[in-house]
Each structure stands twice: as C-alpha cells, then as structure tokens.
Amino acid sequence: MLSIYSDDYFMQQALKEARQALLKGEIPVGAVVVCDNKIIARGHNQTEQLQDVTAHAEMIALTAAANNLGSKYLPECTLYVTLEPCVMCAGALFWTQIGRVVYGAADDKRGFMRFGKTLLHPKASIEYGVLETECAQIISGFFKSKRG
Amino acid sequence: MLSIYSDDYFMQQALKEARQALLKGEIPVGAVVVCDNKIIARGHNQTEQLQDVTAHAEMIALTAAANNLGSKYLPECTLYVTLEPCVMCAGALFWTQIGRVVYGAADDKRGFMRFGKTLLHPKASIEYGVLETECAQIISGFFKSKRG
C-alpha cells in the first residue's frame, strides 16, 4: 500500500506523467517537483511533439516550479523523475540549487552519473531506485514496441 | 575590418545579443545559430527576467533554431556564444547533434570544459577564443559594476 507523502507516492505521480508522454508517442519519462509535501510542478517528455531536444520532463517541471514559486532557486524542493537525468538536466538541476533529486531507473548510456555527482549542486542529495522496476519497464516497453 | 561570413562576424552578432542582456540587467551572454552562413536563431540570457535558470542564451537560441528548421537536430549548424557553455547547455548541444560550437571567453568556474569535450556530441567540433577579449570584457565589466 502507498502511504501519501512517501517517495513511492511521488514517484507514482512521476510515472503518471511518463504515461502521458507514452500516449503521445514520446519516450516515456515523467517528473514532478515537490515542495512541503505538495506537488508544485509536473512535466513529461515532449521532445517529439515540440521538436525540441530541451523539452525533457525535468526541464519542463523545473521551469514550471520556478514559475509557481516565483523564484528560480528551489533549495527546499525535491525533483522526482522516472529516469536518471541526462547531463543537460543535471546541469539545470545544479543551477536551481534543488535540495534533493530522486530517480527511478538508471540510464547507463545517457545518465549524468557517468560524470559523477559533481554535476549536481554540492548541497543536493540524490536517491535512486525508487519504483525502479516500474520506471524501467515503461521505458523498455516503449523501445521494444518501437522495434516492432 | 570584418569580412562577412567569418567567425568574427558571427561572434559580433552574438556580442550584440549579449548587449541586449546587459541592457536588461542580465549576466551578458549572447548566442546565435548559423546554418549555411545565415543566422537562423538568436538568444541572450534571460534568467533574471524569466526567473528561470534554464533561460540561458544557448538554450533559447537552440530552441529557436529547431523551430526555424522544423527539426530538433542541427548537424549542419554552428552555435556562436560569447561565453563557454555551462554543463546544461553542453548537454543540450549534445542532444541537438550540432556540428560546431564556437565560443569567445572561457568560463573556468562553470564552463563544461572542466568535464572535457565528451559532454558534447563526438561529431561536434569546438573552437574558442574568437573575439575573446571583447567577450571576456563584457562579462567582467558587468560583475565589476555589480560590486559597485
């Protein structure tokens, strides 16, 4: 059972966003930004729809979170994302000074962890593997369906 | 004298963008994207105005270039930017598969080169130091004026 306000709960919300991306034929990645146990922003990958490589779930959610708070810094916030952020998104997370990053599935090929945690802000804490199986399955299922 | 279609010419155009940022009280960084010797997109730093850390000159120019071409990939394009791109912007440049990146001044503290060229696409060529003095001066002048 999911208890509200848990990492599992918020990752389920990120997975909901990933499913929105899937419905649009996008690589299914979803993200939410949480502040004081409230979801203040959501995003899902829209790179195909917008024909814009910068339209990753995390970038959309970070911009929306900044709009919501009226501040470009998010030290009290946590980003939940279904897939390990890429270098671009890690760089954006650095600039936001976000306090915590939680991701589900690893991305060994494109994830930022190839370059180490120093890509994020030194004060940021990182957690991974939350709902890892579900987060990995939605991505692997997408690529399997693409291969026919 | 500037001959048209030279790196110097396009960097001057990026400097024009940096001056736009300066007028708005932003850290003065400017960028243009060039394809077939034509400027197809421009951008300048708008992080303060938009209260959005992702609103770097490069990100704005890359999104505008993709809109202009109707393609999220920019292998035939060159990005000119007055300051060495940060990790976020290098990550975005990677995803665009941009063919060439030219920057003016180095950014030893926040530039992507701390992590090496592997942050960019393996096919991308990099050049730096074009109009380096002007590009460095506009930034250092800004920070000097901030310190009063």
Interface residues (C-beta under 8 A of the other chain):
Chain A: T47 Q51 D52 V53 T54 M59 L62 T63 A66 N67 G70 S71 K72 Y73 C86 V87 M88 C89 A90 G91 A92 F94 W95 T96 F115 L119
Chain B: T47 Q51 D52 V53 T54 M59 L62 T63 A66 N67 G70 S71 K72 Y73 C86 V87 M88 C89 A90 G91 A92 F94 W95 T96 F115 L119
